Amino acid sequence: MATIPVKSALALSAAALVLAAAPPATARPSPSSPSGRCAAPAEVHRALTELTSGDHITGASVLADGPCGRWTAASGTADLRTGRPMNTTDRLRVGSVTKTFTATVVLQLAAEHRLSLDTSVDHYLPGLIDAHGYDGRRITVRQLLRHTSGLPDYLDAPEWEHPERLRHRHFAPRELIARALELPRPEGTWHYATTNYLLLGLIVRQVTGHAPEAETSRRIIAPLGLRDTYWPGDETRIRGRYSHSYFTGEDGRRVDGTDWNTSFGGVGGALVSTQADLLRFATALFGGRLLPPPELAEMRRTVAADPDRLWPGARYGLGLISSPLTCGGVWWGHAGTVPGGHRALVAVGPGGRRVAVALDQVPDSLRAELDFQHLVDVSLCPAGTSERTAA
């Protein structure tokens, strides 16, 4: 449920070369803000076209807010069957961006003194983590949020090498957690694992008496008016208007992966949303509407992330990624991927700039992954080389 690691991108690049890509639509001119002062930078249009024409990504779009207002840009196709162009208003599966929603709920409960970040997992879920050398008494809530628990990711199990074979199955959190405990202990002190967030969901349920999805809806989705954001449960289809998503099948062909049971992601990766809703969420979070200042500061205390599981320079806080920008400073936010092909990213950069990026096909080569990161960078950095530093 994370962004595609560089090693995985390299391994998949051969498959990308055999795709028979449909001719993508070129990047369309973006509407200006009401004041007429704001439009998508030319570098953004070039980056979008490179993704869809050069890298054969089916569709890509950017929705941004900044000092001059809101702008949009898109390239490629949202639905290959009808030829409908990619846009910034369709719903999509946002993958691990879900983790920031879940982390926010956990930190709200900490602010209410209903749980403690430095209390053990075993205190809330007695005996659940007690197998194959894993000990819940030695793992804290903070470590779950930050991916420093030392727990493996159930998605690293061999059966997930071909996730399309499991696309219609229902998975329960405890089933997936038990599977993770059968895997070898990860190397290093930081290991991205959706296992951590399934455990956080169980802790939320234990503390509140409510499903974590219900708590997220009550505390975040409803108050912010995120009308296009919802938990799909076992529904395999996306409600309303959505972009299709595509992945490379075992035979090397492009496959429509939109219909998918994402119960395997749970509170670590199952949300459906739109780019506008993600921007509203990020604006509220970093604007202090969702968390008191001490908890928001805790969220931004980071450790170095494994570049093979994210990317070089990335750091991880409590449900937040920080990543350096070529124009100086960092962006804060999260990225997410689902095996069916959707990828989402929401980020807040310097100077009040905010961006939500969507793809309807996951980059499956190193070049495409770097082009995606470049798109995020040029969307958040001021236009003009005088305002940028060398990469």
N, C-alpha and C positions, 0 to 999 in steps of 0.2 A: 504493500500500500504506500510505498515511498516513491520518490523519483527514482528513475532507473540508474543503478550504479554504473560507473564508467566501465568496469570490467564486464558487466552484463551487456553494455552497449557494444563493446568490441566483439563479444561472442555472437551477438545477433546481427552484426553488420553484413555478414555473408547472405543471410536471408533477405535483408533489405535490398540487395542488389538484384534479386531475381523477381521482385515485384513488378507486375505490369501496371504501372501507375496510370490512373485516368488523368487527362489533361486538367490541371487545376485552374480555377479562376484566378485572375491576377488581383492584387490588393486594390480595393476600391477606395476612392477618396472618402475621407472621414467627414462627418458633419461637424461644423464648428460649434463652439459653445454659443449660448444666446448672445453674448457680447461680441461675437465674431473675432475674438482675439486668440482663440485656441483651436489648433488642429493637430492631427497626428504628425509627428516629425517625419521627414523623409526617410531617416534611418530606420524608423519603425516599419514603414512600407517595404523598404528593401529587405529587412530581416524577415518579414512575413513571407515575401515572395521567395526568398531563399529556402525557407522551410517547406513551402508547398511545391515549388518548381524544382529546386535543387535536391532537396531531401525526400521529396515525394510524400510528405505528410499530407493527409487528406484535407484537413482544414485547420486554420489557426486564427485566433482573434484576440484583440487587446481592448480592454475598457480601462480608461485612466481618468483620474481626477488630479488636478494640480492647481497652482496659484491662478492660472488663467481660466480654469473651468474644466469641463469634461470633454473628452474626445474618444473616438472609437476608430478602430481599423481592423480589417479582416481580409483573409485570403483563402482561396480554396473552397471546399464544398462541405456542407453540413449533411447532405444526404446524397449518396452516389446514385441511388435509384431514380430520384427525381431531378437531380442536378441543382437542388436548392443551395444557394450560396451560404457560406459560413457567415455567422453574425455573432453579436455579443449579447443577444437576448434569450437564446435557447437555454433550456435546462441541460445539465450534464451531471455525471457522477464526479464528485470532487475528491474522492479517495482520502488520502491522509490529511487533507486540510481539516477533515473531521476532528483530528486530534487536538487542534487548537480550541474547538468548541468544547470538547470533553475536558481539556485542561482548565479552561475558564470556569466550568462548573465546579471542578475540584478545588480551585483556588477560592471561589466564592464560599464554598463550605468551610475552607480553612479560615477565611475572614470572619465567618460566623461562629468560629470555635467549635464546629461540629466534627472536625477531624484535624489532625496534625500532620504536617508534611514530613516530620521526622519520626513518626510512629511506624512501627513495622507493619508489613502486610499481614503477618500472622495475627496481629491484634484484631484486625477487622475481619479476616478470613481464616480462622484457625484451622491449621492442618492442610490447607489447600496446596501450599507450596512445600512439599515434604516428600521428595522422591528423587532418586538418581543423583543425590548429592546437592540438590537445590533446597534451600532453607529459607522459608518466608520470615523467620525471626531475624534474619540478617539483611533483609531488603526493606527499604523505607518507601513511603509514598512518593517522596521527592525523587528517589532513584527511578521509580517507574516513570514519572513524568519526564525525566531527563534521559532515559534510556541508558542509565548506568547501573541497572539492577544485576547485570550478568546473566539474565535469562535469554535463551535463544528465541528466535522468531519461528513460529509454527509454519510460516510460509517458506522457510528453508528446508522443510521436509521434502523427501524425494517426490512424493505425489504431486507437489505443486510445481514441478518442472513443466507440466503440461496442464495449466489451470483450466483450459477450455474443456477438459474432460469432466470437470467438477462444476461446470457453470450453472447447473440447475439443482444443485444439492443445497439443502439447509444445513447450516452448522450452528451449534450452540457454543457460547463462550467457554464453558467448562470443558467441553470436548476438545476444543482447540488448545486450551491451556494445557490439558493433560498430554496432548500430542507434543507440544513444545518441550515438556519436561523429559521426554524420551530422547531428545536430541543432545548432541555433545555441547559442552559449555563453550560459548564463543570466546575467541581470543580478544585481548585488549580490554580497556576499561569502558569503552563506549560501543554499544552495539544496538543499532536501530531494530526494534522488535515490536510489532503490533501486539504481541503477547502482553506487554506492559499495559497497554491501554484497555485491553479486555479486562485485566485485573482491576484497573481503575474504575471501569464501569461496574464491576461487582461490588467494589467498595462504596461507590455512590449509592447503589441499591441498598447495601447493608446500613448505611448511615441515615438515609432518608426514608427508606421503606418504599421507594418508588423506583420504577425502571429508569435507568440513566437516560434513555431516549426521552422519556416524559419530563425529566428534570431539565434537560437541555431545551426542550420545546417551551417549557414554562418560564425558564429563566432567561433565555436568549432569543429563540426564534420568534415567539409571540410578541414579547415586548418591543423588539426591534422592527416588527412588521415585515419579517422575511417571508413573504408570501409564496415564494418559489422554492423554499428550502423545506425539506421534509425527510423523514426516515422511511425508506421503502419497505423495511421488513423483508418478507419473502416475495414481494412483488418483483417479477423479473422485468416488467416493462416500466418505462419512465412515463409519468403522467404529463399531460399537457404537451406543449411544443418543446421539442428537444433536438439536439444534434445527435445524429447517429455516431457510433464509435466503431473503429476498425482495428483489427490486429492481424498479424501474419500467422496463418494456420500451419499445421505440421507439414503440409505439402508445399509451403512457400507462397501460397496465394493469399490475397487480402480477403478477410472474413468480416462480416458485420457482427460485432460483439456487443451491440446495444442491450439486447435482452440477456440479463444475467442476474442470478440470485447473489446479492452481495452480503448475505448474512455472515459470510466468513470475515468480513471487515468489521462488522459491529460498530461500536463507538470509537473504533480506531480508523474507520474508513468507509462507512456506508452511506453517508449523506448525499442527497441530490440537492443541487442549488443552481444559481445563476451567477454570472460575473457581477451583476449589480448587487445582489444580496451579499456576496462575499466582500465587496467593497464597503457596504454598509456595516457589516459585522466588524471588519478591520478598523473602520473609522470610529465605531463605538468603543472597541476594545482599547485602542491606543489613545482615544480621547478621554478615557477615564470613566465611561458610562457603565462599564460592566464590572470593574474591579477597583477597590481602593488603591491608593498609591503604593502602599507597602507590598501588596500582592502583585501588582503589575511590575514592580521592581524585581520581585522574586522571579517572575516569569522571564525576565530579561537577563538573569544571571546564567551565563552560558559556559559550556565546556567545549573543547575541540571535538568535532565530529570526525568519524572515520571517512576520509575522502572517497574510499571505494564504495561506501554505502550512501553517501550524498555526493559531494564534489569538493575539490580543493578550496580551502579557505572557509568552508561552512562551519558554524558553531551551533550548538543546540542548547536551548534553555528549557523552561518548563512548558513544553508544547509549542515552542517557537523556534524557528530557524533564523539565524542572522548570516548574511553573506555579503562580502565586500563588493563595492561598485567601482568601476573604473574611474568615475568622476569624483571619488572620495566618499568616505562614509560607508554605511552598510544599509541593506534593506532588512526589514523584519517581517516575518510572515510564515507561511508554510506552503509546501507543494504537495501534490498528491497524484497518484496514478492508480488506475484499476486495470486488470488484465484485459478487459474488453476493449480498451483503447483510449478512454478519456484520460486527459491530464489537465489538472488545474493548478494555478498558483495565485496566491494573493499576497501582496507585499506593500509595505509602507516604507518610503525612502526619505532622504533629506528634503527639506523645504516644503513639507506637506504633500509631497507627491505620493499617490496611491495607484496601484495597478492590479488588475485581475486579468490573467492570461488563461486561455483555454485552447486545447488541442483536441481533435477527435481521433487522433492516432498517436500512440506513444513513440517517441524517437527510438529507433532500433539500430542506430549506428553512432559511433563516437562523434562524427561530424554533425549529425542531426542534434545530438544532445548539446554540443557546444553552441550550435546555432540557436537552440531554444534559450540557453542561458544568455546569449548575446541579445536576443529579443527582449528579455527581461531588463537587461542592463540599459539598452538604448531607450526603453520605455520610461525608465526612472531617472536617467541622467539628463540634464539640460541639453538641448540641441546646441550644436556648435562646438568645434574643436577647442575653442578658447576656454571652454568650461570643463573640458575633459582632460584627464591625465592618461598617460600611456597604460595600456592593459598590462 
